[in-house]
Amino acid sequence: MYAALVEPSKIAVLLGIRRRVSSVEELERQVDAGLPKSSLEAVARHVYGTAPEAAALMLRVIPAATFHRRAEGLKPQEGERVERLARVIATAEQVWADEDDARAFLSTPHSMLDNKRPIEVALTELGARRVENLLWSMFHGVAA
């Protein structure tokens, strides 16, 4: 298992947080205070663009009715799910050193993830850990 950390500022950028975030603690405070609803859309579009898959990913994170009821920010538990995806995306981009290659990895079924798309596996905390471990294994040259 690899314990590597992506810069919190990169995760914040993916979430569309305008305020400077330079530590995990600051990122956690932002999530606890309520991420803007736009964070979910930003994360989904970062992987899939405007494709229908982006909308499908959003629905898997937060049901449509719940999302539309949120007048302001996301609740902390919802924000944690969105942050988790942003963290996996940021990790993929760091490992691949190319946004397009990272997107291709995240949206293509992978044999070491039961032939599921990494971004879909990352919807759960344990799944996100599996994807991050796979990415860091690839980064360090371990067979993946």
Rosetta constraint file for C-alpha pairs under 8 A:
AtomPair CA 1 CA 133 HARMONIC 5.88 0.50
AtomPair CA 2 CA 133 HARMONIC 5.81 0.50
AtomPair CA 2 CA 136 HARMONIC 6.14 0.50
AtomPair CA 2 CA 137 HARMONIC 7.28 0.50
AtomPair CA 4 CA 136 HARMONIC 7.52 0.50
AtomPair CA 5 CA 91 HARMONIC 7.89 0.50
AtomPair CA 6 CA 10 HARMONIC 7.23 0.50
AtomPair CA 6 CA 11 HARMONIC 7.62 0.50
AtomPair CA 6 CA 87 HARMONIC 7.30 0.50
AtomPair CA 6 CA 90 HARMONIC 6.65 0.50
AtomPair CA 6 CA 91 HARMONIC 5.97 0.50
AtomPair CA 6 CA 94 HARMONIC 7.54 0.50
AtomPair CA 7 CA 11 HARMONIC 6.88 0.50
AtomPair CA 7 CA 22 HARMONIC 7.65 0.50
AtomPair CA 7 CA 23 HARMONIC 7.79 0.50
AtomPair CA 8 CA 12 HARMONIC 6.16 0.50
AtomPair CA 8 CA 21 HARMONIC 6.44 0.50
AtomPair CA 8 CA 22 HARMONIC 5.96 0.50
AtomPair CA 8 CA 23 HARMONIC 5.71 0.50
AtomPair CA 8 CA 24 HARMONIC 5.75 0.50
AtomPair CA 8 CA 27 HARMONIC 6.58 0.50
AtomPair CA 9 CA 13 HARMONIC 6.23 0.50
AtomPair CA 9 CA 20 HARMONIC 7.03 0.50
AtomPair CA 9 CA 21 HARMONIC 5.09 0.50
AtomPair CA 9 CA 22 HARMONIC 5.48 0.50
AtomPair CA 9 CA 23 HARMONIC 7.47 0.50
AtomPair CA 10 CA 14 HARMONIC 6.44 0.50
AtomPair CA 10 CA 90 HARMONIC 6.45 0.50
AtomPair CA 11 CA 15 HARMONIC 6.31 0.50
AtomPair CA 11 CA 83 HARMONIC 7.35 0.50
AtomPair CA 11 CA 86 HARMONIC 5.63 0.50
AtomPair CA 11 CA 87 HARMONIC 5.60 0.50
AtomPair CA 11 CA 90 HARMONIC 6.05 0.50
AtomPair CA 12 CA 16 HARMONIC 6.23 0.50
AtomPair CA 12 CA 17 HARMONIC 5.23 0.50
AtomPair CA 12 CA 18 HARMONIC 7.83 0.50
AtomPair CA 12 CA 20 HARMONIC 7.98 0.50
AtomPair CA 12 CA 21 HARMONIC 6.49 0.50
AtomPair CA 12 CA 27 HARMONIC 7.08 0.50
AtomPair CA 13 CA 17 HARMONIC 5.82 0.50
AtomPair CA 13 CA 18 HARMONIC 7.36 0.50
AtomPair CA 14 CA 39 HARMONIC 7.73 0.50
AtomPair CA 14 CA 42 HARMONIC 6.80 0.50
AtomPair CA 14 CA 43 HARMONIC 6.18 0.50
AtomPair CA 14 CA 46 HARMONIC 7.67 0.50
AtomPair CA 14 CA 86 HARMONIC 5.98 0.50
AtomPair CA 14 CA 90 HARMONIC 7.63 0.50
AtomPair CA 15 CA 38 HARMONIC 7.98 0.50
AtomPair CA 15 CA 39 HARMONIC 4.64 0.50
AtomPair CA 15 CA 40 HARMONIC 7.30 0.50
AtomPair CA 15 CA 42 HARMONIC 6.30 0.50
AtomPair CA 15 CA 43 HARMONIC 6.26 0.50
AtomPair CA 15 CA 82 HARMONIC 7.84 0.50
AtomPair CA 15 CA 83 HARMONIC 7.12 0.50
AtomPair CA 15 CA 86 HARMONIC 6.56 0.50
AtomPair CA 16 CA 38 HARMONIC 7.42 0.50
AtomPair CA 16 CA 39 HARMONIC 5.72 0.50
AtomPair CA 16 CA 42 HARMONIC 6.70 0.50
AtomPair CA 17 CA 35 HARMONIC 7.99 0.50
AtomPair CA 17 CA 39 HARMONIC 7.76 0.50
AtomPair CA 21 CA 26 HARMONIC 5.84 0.50
AtomPair CA 21 CA 27 HARMONIC 6.15 0.50
AtomPair CA 22 CA 26 HARMONIC 6.78 0.50
AtomPair CA 22 CA 27 HARMONIC 7.81 0.50
AtomPair CA 23 CA 27 HARMONIC 6.39 0.50
AtomPair CA 24 CA 28 HARMONIC 6.05 0.50
AtomPair CA 25 CA 29 HARMONIC 6.19 0.50
AtomPair CA 26 CA 30 HARMONIC 6.26 0.50
AtomPair CA 27 CA 31 HARMONIC 6.29 0.50
AtomPair CA 28 CA 32 HARMONIC 6.09 0.50
AtomPair CA 29 CA 33 HARMONIC 6.02 0.50
AtomPair CA 30 CA 34 HARMONIC 6.34 0.50
AtomPair CA 30 CA 35 HARMONIC 6.51 0.50
AtomPair CA 31 CA 35 HARMONIC 5.41 0.50
AtomPair CA 31 CA 76 HARMONIC 5.75 0.50
AtomPair CA 31 CA 79 HARMONIC 5.47 0.50
AtomPair CA 31 CA 80 HARMONIC 6.48 0.50
AtomPair CA 31 CA 83 HARMONIC 7.60 0.50
AtomPair CA 32 CA 75 HARMONIC 7.55 0.50
AtomPair CA 32 CA 76 HARMONIC 4.78 0.50
AtomPair CA 32 CA 79 HARMONIC 7.55 0.50
AtomPair CA 33 CA 75 HARMONIC 7.97 0.50
AtomPair CA 33 CA 76 HARMONIC 6.94 0.50
AtomPair CA 34 CA 73 HARMONIC 4.84 0.50
AtomPair CA 34 CA 74 HARMONIC 4.96 0.50
AtomPair CA 34 CA 75 HARMONIC 5.49 0.50
AtomPair CA 34 CA 76 HARMONIC 5.69 0.50
AtomPair CA 34 CA 79 HARMONIC 6.52 0.50
AtomPair CA 35 CA 39 HARMONIC 6.55 0.50
AtomPair CA 35 CA 73 HARMONIC 5.22 0.50
AtomPair CA 35 CA 74 HARMONIC 5.30 0.50
AtomPair CA 35 CA 75 HARMONIC 7.57 0.50
AtomPair CA 35 CA 76 HARMONIC 7.71 0.50
AtomPair CA 35 CA 79 HARMONIC 5.73 0.50
AtomPair CA 36 CA 72 HARMONIC 6.73 0.50
AtomPair CA 36 CA 73 HARMONIC 4.35 0.50
AtomPair CA 36 CA 74 HARMONIC 6.02 0.50
AtomPair CA 37 CA 41 HARMONIC 7.33 0.50
AtomPair CA 37 CA 67 HARMONIC 7.61 0.50
AtomPair CA 37 CA 70 HARMONIC 7.67 0.50
AtomPair CA 37 CA 72 HARMONIC 7.07 0.50
AtomPair CA 37 CA 73 HARMONIC 5.53 0.50
AtomPair CA 37 CA 74 HARMONIC 5.86 0.50
AtomPair CA 38 CA 42 HARMONIC 6.07 0.50
AtomPair CA 39 CA 43 HARMONIC 6.18 0.50
AtomPair CA 39 CA 82 HARMONIC 7.20 0.50
AtomPair CA 40 CA 44 HARMONIC 6.24 0.50
AtomPair CA 40 CA 58 HARMONIC 6.55 0.50
AtomPair CA 40 CA 82 HARMONIC 5.87 0.50
AtomPair CA 41 CA 45 HARMONIC 5.97 0.50
AtomPair CA 41 CA 54 HARMONIC 7.78 0.50
AtomPair CA 41 CA 58 HARMONIC 6.88 0.50
AtomPair CA 42 CA 46 HARMONIC 5.98 0.50
AtomPair CA 43 CA 47 HARMONIC 6.79 0.50
AtomPair CA 43 CA 82 HARMONIC 7.32 0.50
AtomPair CA 43 CA 85 HARMONIC 7.19 0.50
AtomPair CA 43 CA 86 HARMONIC 6.12 0.50
AtomPair CA 44 CA 48 HARMONIC 6.19 0.50
AtomPair CA 44 CA 49 HARMONIC 7.39 0.50
AtomPair CA 44 CA 54 HARMONIC 4.87 0.50
AtomPair CA 44 CA 55 HARMONIC 7.32 0.50
AtomPair CA 44 CA 57 HARMONIC 6.34 0.50
AtomPair CA 44 CA 58 HARMONIC 6.36 0.50
AtomPair CA 45 CA 49 HARMONIC 4.20 0.50
AtomPair CA 45 CA 50 HARMONIC 6.00 0.50
AtomPair CA 45 CA 51 HARMONIC 7.98 0.50
AtomPair CA 45 CA 54 HARMONIC 5.63 0.50
AtomPair CA 46 CA 103 HARMONIC 7.97 0.50
AtomPair CA 47 CA 54 HARMONIC 7.40 0.50
AtomPair CA 47 CA 89 HARMONIC 7.83 0.50
AtomPair CA 47 CA 103 HARMONIC 5.41 0.50
AtomPair CA 47 CA 106 HARMONIC 7.32 0.50
AtomPair CA 47 CA 107 HARMONIC 7.26 0.50
AtomPair CA 48 CA 53 HARMONIC 6.20 0.50
AtomPair CA 48 CA 54 HARMONIC 5.22 0.50
AtomPair CA 48 CA 103 HARMONIC 7.63 0.50
AtomPair CA 48 CA 107 HARMONIC 7.74 0.50
AtomPair CA 49 CA 54 HARMONIC 6.70 0.50
AtomPair CA 50 CA 54 HARMONIC 6.34 0.50
AtomPair CA 51 CA 55 HARMONIC 7.52 0.50
AtomPair CA 52 CA 56 HARMONIC 6.35 0.50
AtomPair CA 53 CA 57 HARMONIC 6.04 0.50
AtomPair CA 54 CA 58 HARMONIC 6.29 0.50
AtomPair CA 55 CA 59 HARMONIC 6.31 0.50
AtomPair CA 56 CA 60 HARMONIC 6.37 0.50
AtomPair CA 57 CA 61 HARMONIC 6.45 0.50
AtomPair CA 57 CA 120 HARMONIC 7.74 0.50
AtomPair CA 58 CA 62 HARMONIC 6.15 0.50
AtomPair CA 58 CA 63 HARMONIC 7.63 0.50
AtomPair CA 59 CA 63 HARMONIC 4.81 0.50
AtomPair CA 59 CA 64 HARMONIC 5.89 0.50
AtomPair CA 60 CA 123 HARMONIC 7.94 0.50
AtomPair CA 61 CA 78 HARMONIC 7.57 0.50
AtomPair CA 61 CA 81 HARMONIC 6.76 0.50
AtomPair CA 61 CA 82 HARMONIC 7.31 0.50
AtomPair CA 61 CA 123 HARMONIC 7.10 0.50
AtomPair CA 62 CA 66 HARMONIC 6.57 0.50
AtomPair CA 62 CA 67 HARMONIC 6.07 0.50
AtomPair CA 62 CA 78 HARMONIC 7.04 0.50
AtomPair CA 63 CA 67 HARMONIC 6.14 0.50
AtomPair CA 64 CA 68 HARMONIC 6.12 0.50
AtomPair CA 65 CA 69 HARMONIC 6.23 0.50
AtomPair CA 66 CA 70 HARMONIC 6.57 0.50
AtomPair CA 70 CA 74 HARMONIC 6.69 0.50
AtomPair CA 74 CA 78 HARMONIC 5.86 0.50
AtomPair CA 74 CA 79 HARMONIC 5.71 0.50
AtomPair CA 75 CA 79 HARMONIC 6.08 0.50
AtomPair CA 76 CA 80 HARMONIC 6.07 0.50
AtomPair CA 77 CA 81 HARMONIC 6.66 0.50
AtomPair CA 78 CA 82 HARMONIC 6.54 0.50
AtomPair CA 79 CA 83 HARMONIC 5.99 0.50
AtomPair CA 80 CA 84 HARMONIC 6.02 0.50
AtomPair CA 81 CA 85 HARMONIC 6.56 0.50
AtomPair CA 81 CA 123 HARMONIC 6.96 0.50
AtomPair CA 81 CA 124 HARMONIC 7.70 0.50
AtomPair CA 82 CA 86 HARMONIC 6.32 0.50
AtomPair CA 83 CA 87 HARMONIC 6.02 0.50
AtomPair CA 84 CA 88 HARMONIC 6.34 0.50
AtomPair CA 84 CA 122 HARMONIC 7.41 0.50
AtomPair CA 84 CA 123 HARMONIC 7.64 0.50
AtomPair CA 84 CA 125 HARMONIC 7.38 0.50
AtomPair CA 84 CA 128 HARMONIC 7.11 0.50
AtomPair CA 85 CA 89 HARMONIC 6.17 0.50
AtomPair CA 85 CA 119 HARMONIC 7.13 0.50
AtomPair CA 85 CA 122 HARMONIC 6.37 0.50
AtomPair CA 85 CA 123 HARMONIC 6.90 0.50
AtomPair CA 85 CA 128 HARMONIC 7.66 0.50
AtomPair CA 86 CA 90 HARMONIC 6.05 0.50
AtomPair CA 87 CA 91 HARMONIC 6.10 0.50
AtomPair CA 88 CA 92 HARMONIC 6.16 0.50
AtomPair CA 88 CA 119 HARMONIC 7.73 0.50
AtomPair CA 88 CA 122 HARMONIC 7.18 0.50
AtomPair CA 88 CA 128 HARMONIC 6.67 0.50
AtomPair CA 88 CA 131 HARMONIC 7.33 0.50
AtomPair CA 88 CA 132 HARMONIC 6.42 0.50
AtomPair CA 89 CA 93 HARMONIC 6.19 0.50
AtomPair CA 89 CA 102 HARMONIC 7.39 0.50
AtomPair CA 89 CA 103 HARMONIC 7.97 0.50
AtomPair CA 89 CA 106 HARMONIC 7.59 0.50
AtomPair CA 89 CA 119 HARMONIC 7.99 0.50
AtomPair CA 90 CA 94 HARMONIC 6.17 0.50
AtomPair CA 91 CA 95 HARMONIC 6.13 0.50
AtomPair CA 91 CA 132 HARMONIC 6.94 0.50
AtomPair CA 91 CA 135 HARMONIC 7.38 0.50
AtomPair CA 92 CA 96 HARMONIC 5.91 0.50
AtomPair CA 92 CA 97 HARMONIC 7.99 0.50
AtomPair CA 92 CA 102 HARMONIC 5.16 0.50
AtomPair CA 92 CA 103 HARMONIC 7.98 0.50
AtomPair CA 92 CA 105 HARMONIC 7.74 0.50
AtomPair CA 92 CA 106 HARMONIC 7.55 0.50
AtomPair CA 92 CA 132 HARMONIC 7.92 0.50
AtomPair CA 92 CA 135 HARMONIC 6.52 0.50
AtomPair CA 93 CA 97 HARMONIC 5.37 0.50
AtomPair CA 93 CA 98 HARMONIC 5.81 0.50
AtomPair CA 93 CA 99 HARMONIC 5.50 0.50
AtomPair CA 93 CA 101 HARMONIC 7.78 0.50
AtomPair CA 93 CA 102 HARMONIC 5.12 0.50
AtomPair CA 94 CA 98 HARMONIC 7.64 0.50
AtomPair CA 95 CA 102 HARMONIC 7.92 0.50
AtomPair CA 95 CA 135 HARMONIC 6.56 0.50
AtomPair CA 95 CA 136 HARMONIC 7.09 0.50
AtomPair CA 95 CA 138 HARMONIC 7.71 0.50
AtomPair CA 95 CA 139 HARMONIC 5.58 0.50
AtomPair CA 96 CA 101 HARMONIC 6.19 0.50
AtomPair CA 96 CA 102 HARMONIC 5.67 0.50
AtomPair CA 96 CA 139 HARMONIC 7.91 0.50
AtomPair CA 97 CA 101 HARMONIC 7.89 0.50
AtomPair CA 97 CA 102 HARMONIC 7.72 0.50
AtomPair CA 98 CA 102 HARMONIC 6.12 0.50
AtomPair CA 99 CA 103 HARMONIC 6.10 0.50
AtomPair CA 100 CA 104 HARMONIC 6.18 0.50
AtomPair CA 101 CA 105 HARMONIC 6.20 0.50
AtomPair CA 102 CA 106 HARMONIC 6.14 0.50
AtomPair CA 103 CA 107 HARMONIC 6.06 0.50
AtomPair CA 104 CA 108 HARMONIC 5.97 0.50
AtomPair CA 105 CA 118 HARMONIC 7.26 0.50
AtomPair CA 106 CA 117 HARMONIC 6.10 0.50
AtomPair CA 106 CA 118 HARMONIC 4.87 0.50
AtomPair CA 106 CA 119 HARMONIC 5.14 0.50
AtomPair CA 107 CA 117 HARMONIC 5.29 0.50
AtomPair CA 107 CA 118 HARMONIC 6.53 0.50
AtomPair CA 107 CA 119 HARMONIC 6.33 0.50
AtomPair CA 108 CA 116 HARMONIC 7.56 0.50
AtomPair CA 108 CA 117 HARMONIC 5.11 0.50
AtomPair CA 108 CA 118 HARMONIC 7.21 0.50
AtomPair CA 109 CA 113 HARMONIC 7.53 0.50
AtomPair CA 109 CA 115 HARMONIC 4.74 0.50
AtomPair CA 109 CA 116 HARMONIC 4.43 0.50
AtomPair CA 109 CA 117 HARMONIC 4.06 0.50
AtomPair CA 109 CA 118 HARMONIC 6.80 0.50
AtomPair CA 110 CA 114 HARMONIC 6.79 0.50
AtomPair CA 110 CA 115 HARMONIC 4.65 0.50
AtomPair CA 110 CA 116 HARMONIC 5.79 0.50
AtomPair CA 110 CA 117 HARMONIC 6.18 0.50
AtomPair CA 110 CA 118 HARMONIC 6.98 0.50
AtomPair CA 111 CA 115 HARMONIC 4.51 0.50
AtomPair CA 111 CA 116 HARMONIC 7.46 0.50
AtomPair CA 112 CA 144 HARMONIC 7.16 0.50
AtomPair CA 113 CA 117 HARMONIC 7.47 0.50
AtomPair CA 113 CA 118 HARMONIC 7.01 0.50
AtomPair CA 113 CA 121 HARMONIC 7.38 0.50
AtomPair CA 113 CA 130 HARMONIC 7.81 0.50
AtomPair CA 113 CA 131 HARMONIC 7.72 0.50
AtomPair CA 116 CA 120 HARMONIC 6.90 0.50
AtomPair CA 116 CA 121 HARMONIC 6.67 0.50
AtomPair CA 117 CA 121 HARMONIC 6.37 0.50
AtomPair CA 118 CA 122 HARMONIC 6.12 0.50
AtomPair CA 118 CA 131 HARMONIC 6.06 0.50
AtomPair CA 119 CA 123 HARMONIC 6.92 0.50
AtomPair CA 121 CA 127 HARMONIC 4.89 0.50
AtomPair CA 121 CA 128 HARMONIC 6.46 0.50
AtomPair CA 121 CA 130 HARMONIC 7.99 0.50
AtomPair CA 121 CA 131 HARMONIC 7.21 0.50
AtomPair CA 122 CA 126 HARMONIC 7.60 0.50
AtomPair CA 122 CA 127 HARMONIC 4.65 0.50
AtomPair CA 122 CA 128 HARMONIC 3.83 0.50
AtomPair CA 122 CA 129 HARMONIC 7.50 0.50
AtomPair CA 122 CA 130 HARMONIC 7.80 0.50
AtomPair CA 122 CA 131 HARMONIC 6.55 0.50
AtomPair CA 123 CA 127 HARMONIC 6.58 0.50
AtomPair CA 123 CA 128 HARMONIC 6.70 0.50
AtomPair CA 124 CA 128 HARMONIC 6.05 0.50
AtomPair CA 125 CA 129 HARMONIC 6.32 0.50
AtomPair CA 126 CA 130 HARMONIC 6.36 0.50
AtomPair CA 127 CA 131 HARMONIC 6.33 0.50
AtomPair CA 128 CA 132 HARMONIC 6.07 0.50
AtomPair CA 129 CA 133 HARMONIC 5.97 0.50
AtomPair CA 130 CA 134 HARMONIC 6.16 0.50
AtomPair CA 131 CA 135 HARMONIC 6.15 0.50
AtomPair CA 132 CA 136 HARMONIC 6.13 0.50
AtomPair CA 133 CA 137 HARMONIC 6.00 0.50
AtomPair CA 134 CA 138 HARMONIC 6.24 0.50
AtomPair CA 134 CA 144 HARMONIC 6.51 0.50
AtomPair CA 135 CA 139 HARMONIC 6.14 0.50
AtomPair CA 136 CA 140 HARMONIC 6.08 0.50
AtomPair CA 137 CA 141 HARMONIC 6.13 0.50
AtomPair CA 137 CA 142 HARMONIC 4.92 0.50
AtomPair CA 137 CA 143 HARMONIC 7.00 0.50
AtomPair CA 137 CA 144 HARMONIC 6.55 0.50
AtomPair CA 138 CA 142 HARMONIC 5.63 0.50
AtomPair CA 138 CA 143 HARMONIC 6.70 0.50
AtomPair CA 138 CA 144 HARMONIC 5.92 0.50
